[in-house]
């Protein structure tokens, strides 16, 4: 969305809150290969979601589908990127955060150690989820109601 709004000249976005973002259809990272828990989110899950998002795998080359593939990330709004240690798409999120930083975008990256994909939605059960939810809420307050 941020690439599209930059391309179209608006609307202005105050920030990007990215919780374990999936940023490259063709990704083959260590975290994708290492996190194979059959009961949670795994490479099969990632493929299932992509296959429901794209009508043709070639669309995965489009930076609007795979923002990590964009040639230029400059001029995008500030970002908070939250990843989980045991998440197949952890590396994609962290690579995207690094790409944003390299382009001069104010970016905060937090990896929640010991957490799995989906932990953010488990704030009532997992302390990591509770901390991540509080971090996200604090960032949103900063962006939408600056002091």
C-alpha positions as CSV (number, residue, x, y, z in Angstrom):
1,X,0.0,0.0,0.0
2,X,2.8,2.4,0.8
3,X,4.5,1.9,-2.6
4,X,1.2,2.5,-4.3
5,X,0.3,5.7,-2.4
6,X,3.9,7.0,-3.1
7,X,3.4,6.1,-6.8
8,X,0.1,7.9,-7.0
9,X,1.1,10.9,-4.9
10,X,-1.2,10.1,-2.0
11,X,-3.0,9.9,0.2
12,X,-0.4,10.7,2.8
13,X,0.2,7.9,5.3
14,X,1.6,8.6,8.7
15,X,3.2,5.2,9.2
16,X,3.4,1.5,8.5
17,X,2.6,-0.9,11.2
18,X,3.8,-4.3,9.9
19,X,3.2,-7.3,12.1
20,X,5.2,-10.3,10.7
21,X,4.8,-9.1,7.1
22,X,5.0,-11.4,4.2
23,X,7.1,-9.3,1.7
24,X,8.3,-11.6,-1.1
25,X,6.4,-14.4,-2.9
26,X,9.6,-16.0,-4.1
27,X,11.4,-15.9,-0.7
28,X,13.5,-18.8,0.3
29,X,15.1,-17.8,3.6
30,X,16.5,-19.8,6.5
31,X,13.4,-18.9,8.7
32,X,11.1,-20.3,6.0
33,X,13.1,-23.6,5.9
34,X,13.7,-23.9,9.6
35,X,10.2,-23.2,11.0
36,X,8.3,-26.3,10.0
37,X,6.0,-26.9,12.9
38,X,3.1,-28.9,11.4
39,X,0.5,-27.6,13.9
40,X,1.3,-23.9,13.4
41,X,2.3,-21.6,10.6
42,X,4.8,-23.2,8.2
43,X,5.9,-23.2,4.6
44,X,2.7,-25.0,3.5
45,X,0.7,-22.3,5.2
46,X,2.7,-19.5,3.6
47,X,2.1,-21.1,0.1
48,X,-1.6,-21.6,0.9
49,X,-2.0,-17.8,1.7
50,X,-0.1,-16.7,-1.4
51,X,-2.2,-19.0,-3.6
52,X,-5.3,-17.3,-2.3
53,X,-3.8,-13.9,-2.7
54,X,-2.4,-14.1,-6.3
55,X,-4.3,-15.4,-9.3
56,X,-1.1,-16.2,-11.1
57,X,2.4,-16.9,-9.5
58,X,4.0,-14.4,-11.9
59,X,2.1,-11.6,-10.0
60,X,4.5,-12.4,-7.1
61,X,7.2,-10.5,-9.0
62,X,5.2,-7.3,-8.8
63,X,6.5,-5.1,-6.0
64,X,2.9,-4.2,-5.1
65,X,2.5,-7.9,-4.1
66,X,6.1,-8.5,-3.0
67,X,7.3,-5.1,-1.6
68,X,10.8,-6.5,-0.9
69,X,11.2,-6.6,-4.7
70,X,10.7,-2.9,-5.1
71,X,13.8,-1.1,-6.6
72,X,13.3,1.9,-4.4
73,X,11.9,2.2,-0.9
74,X,12.7,5.9,-0.4
75,X,10.0,8.3,0.5
76,X,7.9,5.7,2.3
77,X,6.3,6.5,5.7
78,X,8.0,5.5,9.0
79,X,7.7,1.9,9.9
80,X,7.3,-0.3,12.9
81,X,8.1,-3.9,11.9
82,X,7.3,-6.7,14.4
83,X,8.6,-10.2,13.8
84,X,8.5,-13.5,15.8
85,X,11.5,-15.7,16.4
86,X,9.8,-18.9,15.3
87,X,8.0,-17.6,12.2
88,X,8.7,-18.9,8.7
89,X,8.4,-15.3,7.3
90,X,10.5,-13.7,10.1
91,X,13.5,-13.1,7.7
92,X,11.3,-11.4,5.1
93,X,10.0,-8.9,7.6
94,X,13.5,-8.2,8.9
95,X,14.9,-7.9,5.4
96,X,12.1,-5.4,4.6
97,X,12.9,-3.4,7.7
98,X,16.6,-3.3,6.7
99,X,15.7,-2.3,3.1
100,X,13.5,0.6,4.5
101,X,16.4,1.8,6.8
102,X,18.8,1.6,3.9
103,X,16.5,3.9,1.9
104,X,16.4,6.4,4.7
105,X,13.0,5.5,6.1
106,X,12.7,5.8,9.9
107,X,12.2,2.2,10.9
108,X,12.0,0.3,14.2
109,X,12.3,-3.4,14.1
110,X,11.4,-5.7,17.0
111,X,11.8,-9.4,17.0
112,X,9.9,-11.1,19.8
113,X,12.1,-14.0,20.9
114,X,10.3,-17.3,21.8
115,X,7.2,-16.3,19.8
116,X,5.5,-17.9,16.8
117,X,3.6,-16.5,13.9
118,X,0.2,-15.4,15.2
119,X,1.4,-14.4,18.7
120,X,0.2,-10.8,18.2
121,X,-3.4,-12.1,18.2
122,X,-2.8,-14.0,21.4
123,X,-2.2,-11.0,23.7
124,X,-4.7,-12.3,26.2
125,X,-2.6,-15.5,26.6
126,X,1.0,-14.7,25.7
127,X,3.2,-12.1,27.4
128,X,5.0,-11.5,24.1
129,X,1.7,-10.8,22.4
130,X,0.7,-8.4,25.2
131,X,4.0,-6.5,24.9
132,X,3.8,-6.4,21.0
133,X,0.2,-5.1,21.2
134,X,1.3,-2.4,23.7
135,X,4.2,-1.5,21.4
136,X,1.9,-1.2,18.4
137,X,-0.7,0.8,20.3
138,X,2.0,3.2,21.5
139,X,3.4,3.7,18.0
140,X,-0.1,4.3,16.6
141,X,-0.7,6.9,19.3
142,X,2.6,8.6,18.4
143,X,1.6,8.7,14.7
144,X,-2.0,9.7,15.1
145,X,-1.9,11.9,18.2
146,X,1.6,13.3,18.5
147,X,2.3,15.1,21.9
